[in-house]
Amino acid sequence: MSTSLETLLAERDWLLADGATGTNLFNMGLESGDPPEFWNETHTDNIRKLYSGAVDAGSDLFLTNTFGSNASRLALHKAEKRAFELSRIGAEIAREVSDAAGRPVVVAGSVGPTGDIMEPVGTRSHASAVEIFHEQAEGLKAGGADVLWVETISAPEEFRAAAEAFGLANMPWCGTMSFDTAGRTMMGVTSSGMAELVDSLPNPPLAFGANCGTGASDLLRTVLGFSASGTNRAIIAKGNAGIPKYIDGHIHYDGTPELMARYAILARNAGATIIGGCCGTMPDHLRAMREALESTPKSAAPSLDEIVQEIGPFSSESDGTGDQSEAPKRERRGRRRG
């Protein structure tokens, strides 16, 4: 049974999204360098466990294990002809989990970047990117996804190509970019720039926002930038669970469930409607986030100082916009709890 994200957004003040895909799958045995999308076919029970973990923790929306199942990314593994199939299977498993949840849970078809740099800087043309995204979109649609969800995008040209492709598939969609270079994406987009980009699209998303990046504090600052744009669209916040650390040959994130609970409250106060986690975010984090959102009333938007005090310091003084009137100095690190 399909669940409309648009309906849930109209009925609810906030929605809890899911957490990490890669972190959870690595904990299940996925090896570094192996495409997780292959597991949609070879380790179906693990993918079902991934999805169920988010739903059981209280997520109202979860992403499919299809981030890299586009022809360009799969070509690295000589599987470019399997983009539609692997996307469809990933969505079909998600559809089963959602339908068994006993409550409305949105299946969001994850679409990652092509992995190429777009023209005119790079070699990937707009037309070829649209074709790649369209093929994956049709696979996710065939598998039963409720909405398409492009994420971790850096270039506005690639975001536009995804929007066009999703229009060809006649599917509603959401989109997030990754702001990881002093408040900007790798290709220089700021929070205000993304808000302007979204408004300029012939086929705009239901919701837009940020995922991944450098840390939860930086992402919250970006969310404040989205809110300051005056947008009427739902804002998405999917921050990492703390800061990555390399321990015993593996990447670990130091964010506790308590820290992510505080992040969830701050994200809602900053203007986000769809709130989840990215790298390092596990079901225990999601449970704490859900409990905090349910038990804490919304209040005023946090100041930058309050974000630092609650979550920790920013990775840079700049938010990418040039307006540093309220920015705390980096040496004033505050008390990092968690």
Buried (B, 14 or more C-beta within 10 A) or exposed (E): EEBBBBEBBEEEEBBBBBBBBBBBBBEBEBEEEEBBBBBBBEBBEBBBBBBBBBBBBBBBBBBBBBBBBBBBBBBEBEBBEBBBBBBBBBBBBBBBBBBEBEEBBBBBBBBBBBBBBBBEEEEBBBEBBBBBBBBBBBBBBBBBBBBBBBBBBBBBBBBBBBBBBBBBBEBBBBBBBBBBBBBBBBBEBBBBBBBBBBEEBEBBBBBBBBBBBBBBBBBBBBBBBBBBBEBEBBBBBBBBBBBBEEEEEEBBBBBBBEBBBBBBBBBBBBBBBBBBBBBBBBBBBBBBBBBBBEEBEEEEBBEBEBBBBBBBBBBBEBBBBEEEEEBBEEEEEBEBEB
